[in-house]
Amino acid sequence: MNIELKKIAVKHQLNFLPWGIEGGNGWIWYKQDDEKKFRIQISVHGKFEVYNSIKSEVVDLLLSNNCSLSKEEDIGTYFGYRRILYFMDTEELHAQINKKEKLSKISPSSVYNIGQINADGGIVTLGNIIDSTQNIDNSIKQIEYLIEEKGGDDKEELYAALNEAKDIIKEISEKREIQPQKRFVEKLGNHFKKHSWFYEAIVRLLGTTLLTVLG
């Protein structure tokens, strides 16, 4: 594992360092917590695409060792991206997901549907969200980054929709339930074709919230 991770670090001109040591313009840290539980920190000073490329290579490497990404934690930096990726045995992770699915089938209150988007005669269902690996703060930061990168002339409207999603998250957190959001869903549908990336990210964000607060 060390050799393969070091190769990824070298490829992207990062340092491969012992856990807790910082150096240069970025690094990859590696720590094994159990037989099939790992923590890998990636720190880069480039754009999100750079971080995401490195992350994809790390995820593929761990998958080849029968471990899957269970959580991604943003630990903050003044510039660039610094995050810890948590991995665990793939079979164990799938077992946990299957358990959530079974519970959702047993208890109707465990399945949540926030409505539908109508776009160009098609219907995209937003709901029955049962799994997500990213925490809420991390998801919001990624959406803000995407708005800046891809929002164009619609940035203001997209930020408004994101703020409304934050209000929904607050309501879910306080009331521990989700109410129909017809107006919000209709607003998403108005520009679905142009900014599908945004609405997919919103769905993942709400899914994260539901799993975190109501799971």
C-alpha positions as CSV (number, residue, x, y, z in Angstrom):
1,M,0.0,0.0,0.0
2,N,2.8,2.4,0.9
3,I,4.5,1.9,-2.4
4,E,1.4,2.5,-4.5
5,L,0.4,5.6,-2.5
6,K,3.9,7.0,-2.8
7,K,3.7,6.5,-6.6
8,I,0.5,8.6,-6.6
9,A,2.1,11.3,-4.5
10,V,5.2,11.4,-6.8
11,K,3.0,11.5,-9.9
12,H,1.2,14.7,-8.6
13,Q,4.4,16.2,-7.2
14,L,3.3,15.8,-3.6
15,N,5.2,14.6,-0.5
16,F,4.5,11.2,0.9
17,L,5.0,11.8,4.6
18,P,4.5,10.1,8.0
19,W,1.2,10.9,9.6
20,G,1.2,14.4,11.1
21,I,4.1,15.8,9.2
22,E,3.6,18.7,6.9
23,G,5.9,19.8,4.1
24,G,6.1,21.4,0.7
25,N,3.2,22.4,-1.4
26,G,1.1,19.3,-0.5
27,W,1.2,15.8,0.8
28,I,-0.4,12.4,1.2
29,W,-0.5,10.9,4.6
30,Y,-1.4,7.3,5.3
31,K,-2.5,5.5,8.5
32,Q,-3.8,2.0,9.1
33,D,-6.2,1.9,12.0
34,D,-7.2,-1.8,11.8
35,E,-6.8,-4.7,9.4
36,K,-9.1,-3.1,6.8
37,K,-9.5,0.4,8.2
38,F,-7.4,3.2,6.8
39,R,-7.2,7.0,6.9
40,I,-5.6,8.9,4.1
41,Q,-5.1,12.6,4.1
42,I,-4.7,14.5,0.9
43,S,-3.5,18.1,1.0
44,V,-3.1,20.1,-2.3
45,H,-2.8,23.8,-3.1
46,G,-4.4,23.4,-6.6
47,K,-7.9,23.6,-7.9
48,F,-10.7,21.1,-7.0
49,E,-10.1,19.2,-10.2
50,V,-6.5,18.4,-9.0
51,Y,-7.7,17.2,-5.6
52,N,-10.5,15.2,-7.2
53,S,-8.1,13.5,-9.6
54,I,-5.8,12.4,-6.8
55,K,-8.8,11.3,-4.7
56,S,-10.0,9.1,-7.6
57,E,-6.7,7.4,-7.9
58,V,-6.5,6.8,-4.1
59,V,-10.1,5.4,-4.1
60,D,-9.3,3.0,-7.0
61,L,-6.1,1.8,-5.2
62,L,-8.1,1.0,-2.0
63,L,-10.8,-0.7,-4.0
64,S,-8.2,-3.0,-5.4
65,N,-7.4,-3.9,-1.8
66,N,-11.1,-4.6,-1.1
67,C,-11.6,-1.4,0.8
68,S,-14.2,1.4,0.0
69,L,-14.5,5.0,0.9
70,S,-16.9,5.3,3.9
71,K,-16.5,9.0,4.7
72,E,-14.7,12.2,3.5
73,E,-13.8,14.8,6.1
74,D,-12.9,18.4,5.2
75,I,-10.4,19.6,7.9
76,G,-9.9,23.0,6.3
77,T,-7.1,25.0,4.9
78,Y,-6.6,28.7,3.9
79,F,-6.2,27.7,0.3
80,G,-6.4,24.5,-1.7
81,Y,-8.0,21.4,-0.3
82,R,-7.1,19.3,2.8
83,R,-9.3,16.3,3.5
84,I,-9.2,12.9,5.2
85,L,-10.6,9.9,3.4
86,Y,-11.8,7.0,5.6
87,F,-11.8,3.5,4.2
88,M,-13.2,0.3,5.5
89,D,-13.7,-3.3,4.3
90,T,-16.0,-3.2,1.2
91,E,-18.2,-6.1,2.3
92,E,-18.6,-4.6,5.8
93,L,-19.6,-1.2,4.3
94,H,-22.1,-2.8,1.9
95,A,-23.5,-4.7,4.8
96,Q,-24.1,-1.5,6.7
97,I,-25.8,0.1,3.6
98,N,-28.0,-3.0,3.1
99,K,-29.0,-2.8,6.8
100,K,-30.1,0.8,6.2
101,E,-32.0,-0.2,3.1
102,K,-33.8,-3.0,5.0
103,L,-34.7,-0.6,7.8
104,S,-36.1,1.9,5.3
105,K,-38.4,-0.8,3.9
106,I,-39.6,-1.8,7.3
107,S,-40.3,1.7,8.5
108,P,-42.0,4.1,6.1
109,S,-40.7,7.1,8.1
110,S,-37.2,6.0,7.0
111,V,-37.8,6.7,3.3
112,Y,-37.9,10.4,2.4
113,N,-39.1,11.9,-0.8
114,I,-38.8,15.6,-1.4
115,G,-40.7,15.8,-4.7
116,Q,-40.1,15.8,-8.4
117,I,-38.5,18.0,-11.0
118,N,-40.3,18.3,-14.3
119,A,-37.8,19.2,-17.1
120,D,-38.5,19.1,-20.9
121,G,-41.3,16.5,-20.5
122,G,-39.2,14.2,-18.3
123,I,-39.4,13.6,-14.6
124,V,-36.4,13.4,-12.2
125,T,-37.4,12.1,-8.8
126,L,-35.6,13.6,-5.8
127,G,-36.1,11.2,-2.9
128,N,-35.7,7.8,-1.4
129,I,-32.1,8.8,-0.7
130,I,-30.5,6.1,1.4
131,D,-26.8,6.6,1.1
132,S,-24.1,9.3,1.1
133,T,-20.5,9.4,2.1
134,Q,-19.9,13.2,2.4
135,N,-20.6,15.3,5.4
136,I,-22.8,18.3,5.1
137,D,-20.2,21.1,5.4
138,N,-18.0,19.5,2.8
139,S,-21.0,19.1,0.4
140,I,-21.9,22.8,0.8
141,K,-18.3,23.9,0.1
142,Q,-18.2,21.8,-3.0
143,I,-21.5,23.3,-4.3
144,E,-20.2,26.8,-3.7
145,Y,-17.1,26.0,-5.6
146,L,-19.1,24.6,-8.5
147,I,-21.3,27.7,-8.6
148,E,-18.2,29.9,-8.9
149,E,-16.7,27.6,-11.6
150,K,-19.9,26.8,-13.7
151,G,-22.6,29.2,-12.6
152,G,-22.0,31.9,-15.1
153,D,-24.7,34.5,-15.3
154,D,-26.9,32.4,-13.0
155,K,-24.6,32.5,-9.9
156,E,-27.0,34.7,-7.9
157,E,-30.0,32.5,-8.5
158,L,-28.0,29.3,-7.8
159,Y,-26.7,30.8,-4.5
160,A,-30.3,31.7,-3.6
161,A,-31.3,28.1,-4.2
162,L,-28.4,26.8,-2.2
163,N,-29.4,29.2,0.7
164,E,-32.9,27.8,0.5
165,A,-31.5,24.3,0.7
166,K,-29.6,25.3,3.8
167,D,-32.9,26.5,5.3
168,I,-34.4,23.1,4.5
169,I,-31.4,21.4,6.2
170,K,-31.9,23.6,9.3
171,E,-35.6,22.6,9.4
172,I,-34.7,19.0,9.1
173,S,-32.2,19.3,11.9
174,E,-34.6,21.1,14.2
175,K,-37.8,19.2,13.5
176,R,-36.2,15.8,12.6
177,E,-38.6,15.5,9.7
178,I,-38.9,16.7,6.1
179,Q,-42.0,18.5,4.8
180,P,-43.0,18.7,1.1
181,Q,-41.0,21.4,-0.7
182,K,-43.1,21.9,-3.8
183,R,-42.0,25.5,-4.4
184,F,-38.3,24.6,-3.9
185,V,-38.6,21.7,-6.2
186,E,-40.2,23.8,-8.9
187,K,-37.4,26.3,-8.6
188,L,-34.9,23.6,-9.2
189,G,-36.7,22.4,-12.2
190,N,-36.7,25.8,-13.9
191,H,-33.0,25.5,-14.9
192,F,-32.5,21.7,-14.5
193,K,-31.3,21.2,-18.1
194,K,-28.7,24.0,-17.9
195,H,-27.3,23.3,-14.5
196,S,-27.9,19.6,-13.9
197,W,-24.6,19.4,-12.0
198,F,-26.0,21.8,-9.4
199,Y,-29.2,19.9,-8.8
200,E,-27.4,16.6,-8.5
201,A,-25.2,18.2,-5.9
202,I,-28.2,19.5,-4.0
203,V,-29.7,16.0,-4.0
204,R,-26.5,14.6,-2.5
205,L,-26.5,17.4,0.1
206,L,-30.0,16.6,1.2
207,G,-29.2,12.9,1.2
208,T,-26.3,13.6,3.5
209,T,-28.5,15.6,5.8
210,L,-31.2,12.9,6.0
211,L,-28.6,10.2,6.8
212,T,-26.9,12.4,9.4
213,V,-29.9,13.7,11.2
214,L,-32.5,11.1,10.7
215,G,-30.4,8.0,10.2
